[in-house]
């Protein structure tokens, strides 16, 4: 979503005319760089003085993630979104969806392994965010396991209410949130409870902002349907860009997100622990076609490297050209298309830029290897 698109959405949303200039700036900063916003009126109403879902003036955001393995590059985009909200006084909850991972057959449904992966996930986000203050206040972050929430009988009442009125075909249409096809789980009743569980999480946690990648849109829209049906407060939904796997989109259905970067295919993904040599090896095979702007290499440059480094540095061997720096991605794409920059040199520029960005993560886990070693042992990587 461009700044112009966001400004247009803001002006069209109820209550926006009552926002102070400070809150206009705050809401623009919070949601900059997201792909889509649904239900912006709830956040606006809280900024204009109405009570938040928690009954006070603190906006609470949530992202639910299955502890399922090693971190990939998409987590950096999520961390960027978290940081923007923390910087603007939002309390952010990273919800470690352990029982959801169990339903989705992660780690052979071994809850001990899932728990270790959750601890690792929390630590990765702490590192990515520079170890922010943790707690219940605005501008602080929290980590919570789903199993903690599920101890409450009230939670399961909420799951039943979220399930009421849902057809099996409606549940199937949400299976992409689990990375499953619609016809994958006829022999697994637990999978049909997954969307109701995710909706119940949001309502039980008093969430004002639910966010995730675009692949979570179906779950969030289902949550909003449930809210309408039960007259419950509906969270504003924020969807971040999805990075394609290094092999590219491949011409599949765009709403299936089959092309997305996933740790389940390490050769098609950038893992946050990849060494500089491994990055170079992966990017040699990454899809980049001169004249075609649709490339995972360009996506990574746009969403990961340029927001941090401002420029991309292309350094070909001296016999093949002069070094150059690029702050305009479209200009770089055009230069690759007309032959001014070789695709291989652009790929290596992105690989080198990523190596620089990922260096602090490598340093931290080199000095504190216990959780990463445990996940490596569990995943065999």
C-alpha positions in Angstrom: 0.0 0.0 0.0 1.5 3.3 -1.1 1.5 6.4 1.2 -1.0 7.9 -1.3 -3.3 4.8 -1.0 -3.1 4.9 2.8 -3.9 8.6 2.9 -7.0 7.9 0.7 -8.1 5.1 2.9 -7.7 7.2 6.0 -9.7 10.1 4.6 -12.5 7.6 3.7 -12.7 6.0 7.1 -15.2 7.0 9.7 -13.7 9.2 12.4 -10.6 10.2 10.6 -11.7 13.9 10.5 -11.6 13.9 14.3 -8.0 12.7 14.6 -5.4 15.1 15.9 -2.5 15.9 13.7 -0.3 13.9 16.2 -2.5 10.8 15.9 -2.7 11.1 12.1 1.1 11.0 12.1 1.1 8.2 14.6 -1.3 6.0 12.6 0.5 6.7 9.3 3.8 5.6 11.0 2.3 2.5 12.6 1.0 1.1 9.3 3.6 2.3 6.8 4.7 -0.4 4.4 1.8 -2.8 4.9 0.0 -4.4 2.0 -3.6 -4.1 3.2 -5.6 -2.7 6.1 -9.2 -3.8 6.9 -11.4 -2.2 9.5 -9.2 0.9 10.2 -12.2 2.5 12.0 -11.6 0.6 15.2 -8.0 1.9 15.7 -9.2 5.4 14.8 -12.0 5.2 17.4 -9.5 4.3 20.1 -7.2 7.2 19.1 -10.3 9.5 19.3 -10.9 8.6 22.9 -13.1 5.4 22.9 -12.0 2.4 25.0 -9.8 -0.2 23.5 -10.8 -3.8 23.4 -9.0 -4.2 26.8 -11.2 -1.5 28.3 -8.5 1.2 28.5 -6.6 3.5 26.1 -3.8 1.0 25.2 -3.9 -0.4 21.7 -3.0 -4.1 21.7 -1.7 -5.9 18.6 -1.3 -9.6 18.1 0.4 -11.9 15.7 -0.1 -15.7 16.0 2.7 -17.9 14.7 3.2 -21.6 14.8 6.5 -22.7 16.4 7.6 -24.9 13.5 11.3 -24.5 12.7 14.0 -22.0 11.7 13.3 -18.4 11.0 13.2 -17.2 7.4 13.5 -13.8 5.8 9.8 -13.1 6.1 10.2 -12.7 9.8 12.2 -9.5 9.2 9.1 -7.9 7.6 7.0 -9.0 10.5 9.6 -7.6 12.9 9.6 -4.3 11.0 5.8 -4.1 11.5 6.2 -4.9 15.2 8.8 -2.2 15.7 6.7 0.5 14.1 3.8 -0.3 16.4 6.1 -0.5 19.5 7.5 2.9 18.6 4.0 4.3 18.4 2.9 3.1 21.8 1.1 -0.2 20.9 1.5 -3.2 23.1 2.4 -6.1 20.9 1.8 -9.8 21.6 3.7 -12.5 19.8 1.4 -15.5 20.3 3.2 -18.8 20.1 0.5 -21.0 18.7 1.8 -24.3 20.1 -1.5 -26.3 19.9 -2.2 -24.9 16.5 1.2 -26.3 15.4 0.2 -29.6 16.9 -3.1 -29.6 14.9 -0.9 -28.8 11.8 1.3 -31.9 12.5 4.5 -29.9 13.2 7.4 -31.8 14.7 5.3 -35.0 14.6 2.9 -33.5 17.1 5.7 -33.6 19.8 4.7 -30.8 22.2 8.2 -30.7 23.8 9.8 -30.0 20.5 7.1 -27.4 19.6 7.8 -25.7 23.0 11.5 -25.5 22.2 10.8 -24.1 18.8 8.6 -21.5 20.6 11.4 -20.4 22.8 13.7 -20.1 19.8 11.0 -18.0 18.0 10.8 -15.6 20.9 14.5 -15.2 21.0 14.8 -14.5 17.3 12.2 -11.7 17.6 14.0 -10.3 20.6 17.2 -10.1 18.5 15.5 -8.7 15.5 13.9 -6.0 17.6 17.0 -5.2 19.7 15.6 -6.6 22.9 12.7 -4.3 23.5 11.1 -3.8 26.9 8.7 -6.6 27.8 5.4 -6.1 29.7 1.8 -5.1 29.5 2.2 -1.4 28.9 2.0 0.6 25.6 5.3 0.3 23.6 6.1 -3.1 25.2 6.2 -6.6 23.8 4.8 -9.8 25.2 5.3 -13.5 24.4 2.6 -16.0 25.2 1.9 -19.7 24.4 -1.5 -20.7 23.2 -1.5 -23.5 25.8 -1.6 -20.8 28.5 -4.8 -19.3 27.0 -6.4 -22.7 26.4 -6.4 -23.6 30.1 -9.6 -21.5 30.4 -13.0 -23.1 29.9 -14.1 -19.7 28.6 -11.7 -20.0 25.7 -13.4 -23.3 24.5 -16.8 -21.7 24.9 -15.5 -19.0 22.6 -14.2 -21.6 20.1 -17.7 -23.2 20.0 -19.3 -19.8 19.4 -16.8 -19.1 16.6 -17.6 -22.5 15.1 -21.4 -22.0 15.2 -22.7 -21.3 11.7 -19.5 -22.3 9.9 -20.0 -24.9 7.2 -17.3 -27.5 6.4 -16.8 -25.9 3.0 -16.3 -22.5 4.7 -13.7 -24.0 7.0 -11.9 -25.6 4.0 -11.6 -22.3 2.3 -9.4 -21.1 5.2 -7.0 -24.1 5.1 -4.4 -22.0 3.2 -3.6 -20.3 6.5 -2.1 -23.7 7.6 -0.3 -24.1 4.3 -2.8 -26.9 3.3 -5.0 -27.4 0.3 -8.8 -27.4 0.7 -9.1 -31.2 0.2 -6.2 -32.2 2.4 -7.9 -32.9 5.8 -11.1 -34.8 5.3 -9.5 -37.5 7.6 -8.5 -34.9 10.3 -11.3 -33.3 12.2 -9.0 -31.2 14.3 -8.0 -29.2 11.2 -11.6 -28.0 10.9 -11.3 -26.4 14.3 -8.2 -24.4 13.4 -9.9 -21.3 11.9 -12.3 -21.1 14.9 -9.4 -21.4 17.3 -7.6 -18.6 15.5 -10.7 -16.4 15.7 -11.2 -17.2 19.4 -7.6 -16.3 20.1 -8.1 -12.8 18.8 -11.3 -12.2 20.7 -10.1 -13.8 24.0 -6.9 -11.8 24.0 -8.7 -8.4 23.7 -6.9 -7.6 20.5 -7.3 -4.3 18.7 -4.9 -5.0 15.8 -4.5 -8.5 14.3 -1.6 -8.7 11.8 0.2 -11.2 9.7 1.2 -11.9 6.1 -1.3 -11.7 3.3 -1.7 -15.5 3.7 -3.6 -14.9 6.9 -6.2 -12.8 5.3 -8.8 -15.6 5.1 -8.5 -16.3 8.8 -8.9 -12.6 9.7 -11.9 -12.1 7.4 -13.5 -15.2 9.0 -12.8 -13.6 12.4 -14.6 -10.4 11.3 -17.6 -12.4 10.1 -17.8 -14.1 13.5 -17.6 -10.7 15.2 -20.5 -9.4 13.1 -22.6 -12.5 13.9 -22.0 -12.2 17.6 -21.8 -8.4 17.9 -18.2 -8.5 19.2 -15.6 -5.9 18.8 -13.6 -6.6 15.6 -9.9 -6.0 15.5 -8.4 -3.9 12.7 -6.5 -6.4 10.4 -3.1 -5.6 9.0 -1.6 -7.7 6.2 2.1 -7.4 5.4 3.8 -8.2 2.0 4.7 -11.8 1.3 8.1 -12.7 0.0 8.2 -15.2 -2.9 10.4 -18.2 -2.7 13.7 -17.8 -4.6 12.4 -19.9 -7.5 9.8 -17.3 -8.2 6.0 -17.4 -8.5 5.9 -20.1 -11.1 2.5 -19.0 -12.6 0.4 -20.6 -9.9 -2.8 -19.3 -8.3 -1.9 -16.1 -6.5 -4.5 -16.6 -3.7 -3.0 -20.0 -2.8 0.4 -18.5 -1.8 2.1 -21.6 -3.1 4.9 -19.3 -4.2 5.6 -17.9 -0.8 9.0 -18.3 0.9 8.8 -21.2 3.4 11.3 -22.8 5.7 9.9 -26.2 4.6 11.9 -25.8 1.4 15.3 -24.4 2.7 16.8 -24.2 -0.8 13.9 -22.0 -1.9 14.1 -19.7 1.1 16.5 -17.4 2.8 17.0 -18.5 6.4 18.1 -15.9 8.9 21.1 -18.1 9.9 22.4 -18.6 6.3 26.1 -17.8 6.0 27.3 -15.3 3.4 28.6 -18.3 1.3 25.2 -20.0 1.5 23.4 -16.8 0.5 25.6 -16.5 -2.6 24.9 -20.1 -3.5 21.2 -19.7 -3.1 21.1 -16.4 -5.1 23.0 -17.9 -8.0 19.9 -20.0 -8.6 17.3 -17.3 -7.7 14.8 -16.4 -10.5 15.7 -13.1 -12.2 14.8 -12.5 -15.8 15.9 -9.3 -17.6 12.9 -7.3 -18.6 10.7 -9.0 -16.0 10.1 -7.0 -12.8 8.5 -10.0 -11.1 11.5 -11.5 -9.2 12.1 -12.6 -5.6 15.5 -10.8 -5.9 13.7 -7.5 -6.4 11.2 -8.2 -3.7 14.0 -8.8 -1.2 15.7 -5.6 -2.3 12.5 -3.6 -2.0 11.2 -4.9 1.4 14.3 -5.9 3.2 17.5 -4.3 2.0 16.6 -0.8 0.8 14.5 0.1 3.9 17.6 -0.5 6.0 20.6 0.3 3.8 18.9 2.9 1.6 21.1 1.8 -1.3 22.0 -1.5 -3.1 25.6 -1.7 -4.1 26.5 -3.6 -7.2 30.2 -4.6 -7.5 31.0 -6.6 -10.6 34.4 -7.9 -11.3 36.5 -5.1 -12.8 36.7 -6.7 -16.2 32.8 -6.8 -16.4 32.0 -3.2 -15.3 32.2 -0.4 -12.8 30.7 -0.5 -9.3 27.4 1.3 -8.9 24.9 2.1 -6.2 21.1 2.2 -6.5 18.5 3.9 -4.4 15.7 3.5 -7.0 14.7 -0.1 -7.5 12.8 0.7 -10.7 16.0 2.2 -12.2 17.9 -0.9 -11.3 15.3 -3.1 -12.9 15.5 -1.0 -16.1 19.3 -1.2 -16.0 19.2 -5.0 -15.8 16.6 -5.0 -18.7 18.8 -2.9 -21.0 22.0 -4.8 -20.1 23.7 -2.0 -18.1 23.8 -4.3 -15.1 24.2 -8.1 -15.4 21.6 -10.2 -13.5 24.3 -12.1 -11.8 25.8 -9.0 -10.3 22.4 -7.8 -9.1 21.8 -11.1 -7.4 25.2 -11.0 -5.7 24.5 -7.4 -4.6 21.3 -8.6 -2.9 23.1 -11.6 -1.3 25.8 -9.3 0.0 23.3 -6.8 1.3 21.5 -9.5 3.2 24.7 -10.9 4.7 25.3 -7.5 6.2 21.8 -7.3 7.6 21.9 -10.8 9.0 25.3 -10.4 10.7 24.0 -9.4 14.1 21.7 -12.4 14.2 24.7 -14.7 13.4 26.7 -13.0 16.1 24.1 -13.4 18.8 23.4 -17.1 18.1 27.1 -17.8 17.8 27.5 -16.5 21.3 24.2 -18.0 22.5 23.9 -21.3 20.5 21.7 -23.4 22.8 18.2 -22.8 21.2 19.5 -22.8 17.7 21.4 -26.0 18.2 18.3 -27.6 19.6 16.2 -26.5 16.6 18.9 -27.6 14.2 18.9 -31.0 15.8 15.1 -31.2 15.6 14.9 -30.1 12.0 18.1 -32.0 10.8 19.4 -28.7 9.3 
